[in-house]
Amino acid sequence: MTVFELITAGAHALGDASVSFGHGTTNAFDEAAWLVLWQLGLPLDAPLQGEDSVADQVPTPEQQEHVSALLRSRIESRKPAAYLTREAWLQGLAFYVDERVIVPRSLIAELLVNGAIDSWLGASTLKVLDLCTGNASLAIFAALAYPEVTVDATDISAEALAVARINVDRYQLGERIRLLASDGLASVCGPYDLILCNPPYVNAQSMASLPPEYRAEPSLALDGNRHGASDGMDFVRQLLIDAPRQMSEQAILVLEIGNERDHFEAAFGDLEALWLQTSAGEDQVLLLTRDALLKYVAPN
């Protein structure tokens, strides 16, 4: 079989097995292409059409069997492909991942790369906090986007911080990114000029219906209902109260809440939030100024 035939057959197998996507790809063909190209040691952006196409290459029988075994593992385990390859891609950068962290997919990375929040920053933006850092991808994007800043990257999970260390070292950013264990803002050392946060925010009903690929990820990084609520906003509630004390005067908080805008607005309807445009629309990431947070928190 050719490379293209392996990808096509893999896509059919993934589709027939009704696997779920969303951890780097959105459809069976792209997922199959990722797994086939990775297993064959070909660049993930290798062309499948045109003069330099790899589509007609014919892998050895042994290589084809390895491809088939990887696709079977994806179907049988229902783990995200990134856990099988130990590699996830976000905005053109590769990150090490394993089951100790969720697969990085934050839309905040997009905003850092395209400069969408730059107008809110300035020469005084020197200290950044990446809260709930996971594998440290957002901390790394921030350090690369703003060479003058230092970044504190925090997580409650020691296992996640171990993965974060691998990625910080891979990008040789250990002098500018400090990894800290912290339950929310409890152990951070502000004030910060920019806070980035992709917290656990999935509501209880959605948690109960997650497909296996998402249940393979650490629930600690997904479940936003750990203090008795069901709307996914438990972590965010405490964050909005605590954040102003850790922010400099002109600081901003960039917060991702995924598909939970309705729950967010029901919980924090009086909060002045600026919703940011991303490739997923205007409902998933918001920007909060320190002044807006102070106005919200003061009556409480």
Secondary structure as the mmCIF struct_conf table of DSSP 4:
data_model
#
loop_
_struct_conf.conf_type_id
_struct_conf.id
_struct_conf.beg_label_comp_id
_struct_conf.beg_label_asym_id
_struct_conf.beg_label_seq_id
_struct_conf.end_label_comp_id
_struct_conf.end_label_asym_id
_struct_conf.end_label_seq_id
HELX_RH_AL_P HELX_RH_AL_P1 VAL A 3 ASP A 16
TURN_TY1_P TURN_TY1_P1 ALA A 17 SER A 18
BEND BEND1 HIS A 23 GLY A 24
BEND BEND2 THR A 26 ASN A 27
HELX_RH_AL_P HELX_RH_AL_P2 ALA A 28 GLN A 39
TURN_TY1_P TURN_TY1_P2 LEU A 40 GLY A 41
TURN_TY1_P TURN_TY1_P3 LEU A 44 ASP A 45
BEND BEND3 LEU A 48 GLY A 50
TURN_TY1_P TURN_TY1_P4 GLU A 51 ASP A 52
TURN_TY1_P TURN_TY1_P5 ALA A 55 ASP A 56
HELX_RH_AL_P HELX_RH_AL_P3 PRO A 61 SER A 77
HELX_RH_AL_P HELX_RH_AL_P4 ALA A 81 THR A 85
TURN_TY1_P TURN_TY1_P6 ARG A 86 ARG A 86
STRN STRN1 ALA A 88 LEU A 90
TURN_TY1_P TURN_TY1_P7 GLN A 91 GLY A 92
STRN STRN2 LEU A 93 PHE A 95
TURN_TY1_P TURN_TY1_P8 GLU A 99 ARG A 100
BEND BEND4 VAL A 101 VAL A 101
HELX_LH_PP_P HELX_LH_PP_P1 ILE A 102 PRO A 104
HELX_RH_AL_P HELX_RH_AL_P5 LEU A 107 ASN A 114
TURN_TY1_P TURN_TY1_P9 GLY A 115 ILE A 117
HELX_RH_3T_P HELX_RH_3T_P1 ASP A 118 TRP A 120
TURN_TY1_P TURN_TY1_P10 ALA A 123 SER A 124
STRN STRN3 LYS A 127 LEU A 131
BEND BEND5 CYS A 132 CYS A 132
TURN_TY1_P TURN_TY1_P11 GLY A 134 ASN A 135
BEND BEND6 ALA A 136 ALA A 136
HELX_RH_AL_P HELX_RH_AL_P6 SER A 137 ALA A 145
TURN_TY1_P TURN_TY1_P12 PRO A 147 GLU A 148
STRN STRN4 THR A 150 ASP A 155
BEND BEND7 ILE A 156 ILE A 156
HELX_RH_AL_P HELX_RH_AL_P7 ALA A 158 ARG A 170
TURN_TY1_P TURN_TY1_P13 TYR A 171 GLN A 172
TURN_TY1_P TURN_TY1_P14 GLY A 174 ARG A 176
STRN STRN5 ILE A 177 ALA A 181
BEND BEND8 ASP A 183 ASP A 183
TURN_TY1_P TURN_TY1_P15 GLY A 184 SER A 187
STRN STRN6 TYR A 192 CYS A 197
STRN STRN7 VAL A 202 VAL A 202
HELX_RH_AL_P HELX_RH_AL_P8 ALA A 204 ALA A 208
TURN_TY1_P TURN_TY1_P16 SER A 209 SER A 209
HELX_RH_AL_P HELX_RH_AL_P9 PRO A 212 ARG A 215
TURN_TY1_P TURN_TY1_P17 ALA A 216 ALA A 216
BEND BEND9 GLU A 217 GLU A 217
HELX_RH_3T_P HELX_RH_3T_P2 SER A 219 ALA A 221
TURN_TY1_P TURN_TY1_P18 LEU A 222 LEU A 222
STRN STRN8 ASP A 223 ASP A 223
TURN_TY1_P TURN_TY1_P19 ARG A 226 HIS A 227
BEND BEND10 GLY A 228 GLY A 228
BEND BEND11 SER A 230 GLY A 232
HELX_RH_AL_P HELX_RH_AL_P10 ASP A 234 ASP A 242
HELX_RH_3T_P HELX_RH_3T_P3 ALA A 243 GLN A 246
STRN STRN9 MET A 247 GLU A 256
TURN_TY1_P TURN_TY1_P20 GLY A 258 ASN A 259
HELX_RH_AL_P HELX_RH_AL_P11 ARG A 261 ALA A 267
BEND BEND12 PHE A 268 PHE A 268
TURN_TY1_P TURN_TY1_P21 GLY A 269 ASP A 270
BEND BEND13 LEU A 271 LEU A 271
STRN STRN10 LEU A 274 TRP A 275
HELX_LH_PP_P HELX_LH_PP_P2 LEU A 276 GLN A 277
STRN STRN11 THR A 278 THR A 278
TURN_TY1_P TURN_TY1_P22 SER A 279 ALA A 280
STRN STRN12 GLY A 281 GLY A 281
BEND BEND14 GLU A 282 GLN A 284
STRN STRN13 VAL A 285 THR A 289
HELX_RH_AL_P HELX_RH_AL_P12 ARG A 290 VAL A 297
TURN_TY1_P TURN_TY1_P23 ALA A 298 PRO A 299
#
